[in-house]
């Protein structure tokens, strides 16, 4: 993420986020950015027409699956896996409607104040070496992300997506911090989408697979997917209630979520928790994907039958 960059007299151009902009504007280091809605929308490479076509295509596919179900016609496991992605595509398109895409020409914000002076004025707030930019003290980078388990597991096997140069040229896209102060409806939406995505694979529980072993593996894989996601959601909910107390007692630190608490734990504990879970989830997802292709070798005859849409049109 590098939509906004900060240019100062004594330091290379650095990316800057919303909290850092607010901090600098509030203290008079930076003029309030003169950025209108049209300027932000211009950064979006996916226009309304493209988004509309994508949504219509996914809705059409989903409708076809429902029609086949109403006519007792089977669908392949490949189509079932696609349907799971359709289930996620619709809400993603809605929530990302105003999200810029592939920003190549960022907005440059200029300040006449030196970065060194900003750090001196901050005083004791600047108490450690920065990892991304010198303004890290305003909004410190956190390992408490919803994607922590995935990226930690990659690091354990020697794969790291972190940027090694300082300051960074753009903030990484791997950050997905749990939002704060959500309403009950909003907090319930994410579990519904997450569980719905994995639960769709359970529809194929009694599908006619080419072999009994493949059917058994599908049942195990789909059960593991929804089981691991359910455990993860429960883990987040429980952590919200006990993370602060445990963090103070065990590490004399602050933590408001289970992910922030785990970020304080020793590396070995994180590895024992994350690596087996992510490995199991990845293998289950891999089997679901591979089986979708492999099962095409022996499909039931009903898959080749075309739905008769006239049956759903009132006629006399």
C-alpha positions in Angstrom: 0.0 0.0 0.0 1.6 3.2 -1.1 -1.2 5.6 -2.1 0.3 8.5 -0.2 4.0 9.4 0.1 5.7 11.9 2.3 8.5 14.2 1.0 10.6 16.0 3.6 13.8 18.1 3.4 16.1 15.6 5.1 14.9 12.1 4.3 14.0 10.0 1.2 10.3 9.8 0.2 8.4 7.4 2.5 4.9 5.9 2.5 2.5 7.3 5.0 -0.8 6.0 6.4 -4.0 7.7 7.6 -3.0 7.8 11.3 0.4 9.3 10.5 -1.2 12.0 8.2 -3.6 12.9 11.1 -0.7 13.1 13.5 1.3 15.5 11.3 -1.6 17.6 10.4 -2.8 17.9 14.0 0.7 19.2 15.0 1.1 21.6 12.1 3.9 19.7 10.4 1.8 19.1 7.3 -1.0 21.0 5.5 -4.3 19.1 5.3 -4.2 17.2 2.1 -6.3 18.7 -0.7 -7.6 15.4 -2.1 -11.1 15.0 -3.5 -13.2 11.9 -4.1 -12.5 12.0 -7.8 -8.8 12.0 -7.2 -9.0 8.8 -5.2 -11.4 7.2 -7.6 -9.0 7.9 -10.4 -6.5 5.6 -8.8 -8.9 2.7 -9.4 -8.1 0.6 -12.4 -11.3 -1.4 -12.2 -14.2 0.7 -13.4 -17.9 0.3 -12.5 -18.7 -1.5 -15.8 -15.9 -4.1 -15.2 -17.1 -4.7 -11.6 -20.7 -5.0 -12.8 -19.8 -7.6 -15.4 -17.9 -9.6 -12.8 -20.8 -9.6 -10.4 -23.3 -10.5 -13.1 -21.2 -13.5 -14.2 -20.8 -14.8 -10.7 -24.5 -14.3 -9.9 -25.4 -16.1 -13.2 -23.2 -19.1 -12.3 -24.7 -19.3 -8.8 -28.3 -19.1 -10.3 -27.4 -21.9 -12.6 -26.3 -24.1 -9.7 -29.6 -23.4 -7.9 -31.6 -24.2 -10.9 -29.8 -27.5 -11.4 -30.5 -28.3 -7.7 -34.2 -27.5 -8.1 -34.3 -29.9 -11.1 -32.4 -32.6 -9.2 -29.5 -32.4 -11.7 -26.0 -33.0 -10.3 -23.1 -30.6 -10.5 -19.4 -31.6 -10.5 -17.1 -31.1 -7.6 -15.2 -28.6 -9.8 -18.4 -26.5 -10.0 -19.0 -26.9 -6.3 -15.5 -25.4 -5.5 -16.2 -22.6 -8.0 -19.5 -21.9 -6.2 -17.6 -21.5 -2.9 -15.5 -18.7 -4.5 -18.7 -17.1 -5.9 -20.0 -17.0 -2.4 -17.0 -14.9 -1.4 -16.8 -12.8 -4.6 -20.1 -11.0 -4.1 -19.4 -9.6 -0.6 -15.8 -8.8 -1.6 -17.0 -6.8 -4.6 -19.3 -4.9 -2.4 -16.8 -4.1 0.3 -14.1 -3.2 -2.2 -16.3 -1.0 -4.4 -14.4 2.2 -3.3 -11.0 0.5 -2.9 -8.3 1.8 -5.2 -6.5 -0.8 -7.3 -2.9 -1.0 -8.6 -1.9 2.6 -7.6 1.1 3.4 -9.8 1.2 7.3 -9.3 0.9 8.0 -5.6 -0.2 11.3 -4.1 2.9 13.2 -2.8 2.5 15.1 0.4 5.2 17.7 1.2 6.4 19.0 4.5 8.9 21.7 5.3 9.7 20.1 8.6 12.6 17.8 8.9 11.9 14.2 9.9 14.7 14.6 12.5 12.8 17.5 14.1 9.5 15.5 14.2 11.3 12.7 16.0 12.9 15.1 18.5 9.6 16.8 19.2 8.0 13.3 19.8 10.4 12.8 22.7 10.0 9.5 24.6 7.4 8.2 22.1 10.3 7.3 19.8 11.8 4.6 22.0 13.1 2.0 19.5 14.5 1.5 16.0 11.9 1.8 13.2 11.2 -1.2 11.0 9.3 0.4 8.1 9.6 4.2 8.3 10.8 6.8 10.9 7.1 7.5 11.6 6.5 4.0 13.0 6.1 5.4 16.5 2.8 7.0 15.4 1.2 3.8 14.2 3.6 1.0 15.1 3.6 -2.1 12.8 1.9 -4.9 14.5 2.1 -8.7 14.0 -1.4 -9.0 15.3 -3.0 -9.7 12.0 -5.8 -12.1 10.9 -3.2 -13.5 8.5 -0.6 -14.0 11.2 -0.8 -17.8 11.2 -0.3 -18.0 7.5 2.7 -15.7 7.2 4.3 -17.0 10.4 4.2 -20.5 8.9 5.8 -19.3 5.7 8.7 -17.8 7.8 9.1 -21.1 9.6 10.0 -22.8 6.3 12.2 -20.0 5.1 9.8 -18.1 3.0 9.5 -14.4 4.0 7.7 -11.7 2.2 9.0 -8.9 4.4 10.9 -6.1 2.9 14.6 -6.0 3.9 15.4 -2.4 3.0 14.7 0.6 5.2 12.7 2.7 4.8 10.2 0.6 2.9 8.9 1.9 -0.4 5.4 0.8 0.2 3.5 -0.8 3.1 3.0 -4.6 2.6 -0.4 -5.9 1.6 -0.2 -8.8 4.0 -1.6 -6.7 6.9 -5.2 -7.4 7.9 -5.8 -6.2 11.4 -9.0 -7.1 13.2 -11.2 -3.9 13.1 -12.2 -2.4 16.5 -15.6 -1.4 17.8 -17.7 -3.4 15.3 -21.5 -3.6 15.7 -23.0 -7.0 16.4 -24.3 -7.2 12.8 -20.9 -6.4 11.3 -19.1 -8.7 13.7 -21.4 -11.6 12.7 -20.9 -11.0 8.9 -17.2 -12.2 8.7 -17.9 -15.6 10.4 -20.9 -16.1 8.1 -18.8 -15.5 5.0 -15.8 -17.6 6.4 -17.9 -20.5 7.5 -20.2 -20.3 4.4 -17.1 -20.6 2.1 -15.9 -23.8 3.8 -19.4 -25.2 4.5 -20.3 -25.2 0.8 -17.8 -28.1 0.2 -19.9 -30.2 2.6 -22.7 -30.2 -0.1 -20.6 -32.8 -1.9 -20.7 -35.2 1.1 -22.7 -37.8 -0.8 -21.7 -36.9 -4.4 -20.9 -39.9 -6.6 -17.0 -39.8 -6.8 -15.0 -42.0 -9.1 -13.7 -44.0 -6.1 -14.7 -44.5 -2.5 -11.3 -43.3 -1.3 -11.7 -40.0 -3.1 -15.1 -39.5 -1.5 -13.7 -40.3 1.9 -10.8 -37.8 1.4 -13.3 -35.2 0.3 -15.4 -35.7 3.4 -12.3 -35.5 5.6 -10.9 -32.4 3.8 -14.2 -30.5 3.9 -14.7 -31.3 7.6 -11.2 -30.1 8.4 -11.8 -26.8 6.6 -14.9 -25.9 8.4 -13.5 -27.3 11.7 -10.3 -25.3 11.6 -12.1 -22.1 10.6 -14.6 -22.6 13.5 -11.8 -23.1 16.0 -10.0 -20.0 14.7 -13.2 -17.9 15.1 -13.8 -19.2 18.6 -10.1 -18.5 19.4 -10.5 -14.9 18.3 -13.7 -14.5 20.4 -12.2 -16.0 23.6 -9.0 -14.0 23.1 -11.0 -10.7 23.0 -12.1 -11.5 26.6 -8.9 -12.8 28.2 -6.0 -11.4 26.1 -5.5 -8.3 28.2 -5.4 -10.1 31.5 -3.0 -12.8 30.3 -0.7 -10.3 28.6 -0.4 -8.3 31.8 0.2 -11.3 34.0 2.6 -13.3 31.8 4.5 -10.6 29.8 3.6 -7.3 31.6 2.4 -5.9 28.3 -0.8 -4.7 26.7 -2.9 -6.8 24.3 -6.5 -6.4 23.3 -6.9 -9.4 21.1 -5.8 -13.0 21.0 -3.5 -12.3 18.0 -1.8 -9.4 19.9 -1.3 -11.8 22.8 0.2 -14.5 20.6 2.6 -11.9 19.1 4.1 -11.6 22.6 4.5 -15.4 23.0 7.9 -17.1 22.4 8.6 -18.2 18.8 8.3 -22.0 19.7 4.8 -21.5 21.1 3.7 -19.7 18.0 5.2 -22.4 15.8 3.5 -25.2 17.7 0.1 -23.4 17.3 0.3 -22.0 13.8 2.4 -24.5 11.7 0.3 -27.7 12.2 -3.0 -25.8 11.7 -1.8 -24.0 8.5 -0.3 -27.2 7.2 -3.5 -29.2 7.8 -5.6 -26.4 6.3 -3.4 -26.1 3.2 -3.4 -29.8 2.5 -7.2 -29.9 2.8 -7.6 -27.0 0.5 -5.1 -28.5 -1.9 -7.0 -31.8 -2.0 -10.3 -29.9 -2.7 -8.8 -28.1 -5.6 -7.0 -31.1 -7.1 -10.0 -33.4 -6.7 -12.1 -30.8 -8.6 -10.0 -31.5 -11.6 -9.3 -35.2 -11.1 -13.0 -36.1 -10.7 -13.7 -34.7 -14.2 -12.4 -38.0 -15.6 -15.6 -39.8 -14.4 -18.6 -37.6 -14.1 -22.2 -38.8 -13.6 -24.3 -38.5 -16.8 -26.6 -36.0 -15.2 -23.8 -33.4 -15.2 -24.1 -33.2 -19.0 -27.9 -32.5 -18.9 -28.7 -28.9 -19.6 -31.2 -27.1 -17.3 -34.6 -26.4 -18.8 -35.2 -22.8 -17.9 -38.7 -22.9 -19.4 -39.9 -24.9 -16.4 -39.4 -21.8 -14.3 -41.4 -19.4 -16.5 -45.1 -19.3 -15.8 -47.0 -20.4 -18.8 -50.5 -21.8 -19.7 
